[in-house]
């Protein structure tokens, strides 16, 4: 048992350094997810792949977030448009639990650990989906929303489960490492929060740095999100957001 404890300590030091922070679980429904100060807005997101300094644009999309109730349930609707392809992601406004994904070729609905409906495939085809997850999970593509509203503490690692499609989930660890200036487009954001995102136990039992976010305390909140070693080792994918309209 003592050797196991020492091994656990070594793995923690390897992942996070000598001052290993406390780890706090953030399940779906956690009171740590606090949306009271989050403001809806309209924005633009540009996504590019960067390999050996070469920038290849991938996505240039606009989106709008609105708060609206449905059958007494407070919801957040995120409508996006990328080159004419439209979609709506619906989340529970209090917990950020997935509620529905509405696309031109199908709709998926979420209830606890169940996912039912139809999903889009390449070429626009629609296929049924009926999935039971082991545990409720946040929507992986909207993980930045959850990180934006967690308490900003540098001595804590937040652990949460993300849905990655079909019946696939991953456990991610988020740690705020400090603050720094970051320029996105023509705007300099001073003292943005820097949040590292690790996939838990993904490399020989240790944690792999998957991405890094730069977050501010007002819309668009997440201004830059960089995914490392994707789609191939040595490449990265960079997403940058800006505000186009505040209600």
HELIX and SHEET records of a PDB file:
HELIX    1   1 UNK A    2  UNK A   16  1                                  15    
HELIX    2   2 UNK A  122  UNK A  124  5                                   3    
HELIX    3   3 UNK A  140  UNK A  142  5                                   3    
HELIX    4   4 UNK A  143  UNK A  149  1                                   7    
SHEET    1   A 3 UNK A  22  UNK A  25  0                                        
SHEET    2   A 3 UNK A 156  UNK A 165  1                                        
SHEET    3   A 3 UNK A 138  UNK A 139  1                                        
SHEET    1   B15 UNK A  22  UNK A  25  0                                        
SHEET    2   B15 UNK A 156  UNK A 165  1                                        
SHEET    3   B15 UNK A 168  UNK A 184 -1                                        
SHEET    4   B15 UNK A 187  UNK A 203 -1                                        
SHEET    5   B15 UNK A 206  UNK A 215 -1                                        
SHEET    6   B15 UNK A 222  UNK A 228 -1                                        
SHEET    7   B15 UNK A 235  UNK A 245 -1                                        
SHEET    8   B15 UNK A  42  UNK A  51 -1                                        
SHEET    9   B15 UNK A  54  UNK A  70 -1                                        
SHEET   10   B15 UNK A  73  UNK A  82 -1                                        
SHEET   11   B15 UNK A  85  UNK A  92 -1                                        
SHEET   12   B15 UNK A  98  UNK A 103 -1                                        
SHEET   13   B15 UNK A 106  UNK A 111 -1                                        
SHEET   14   B15 UNK A 114  UNK A 120 -1                                        
SHEET   15   B15 UNK A 126  UNK A 132 -1                                        
END                                                                             
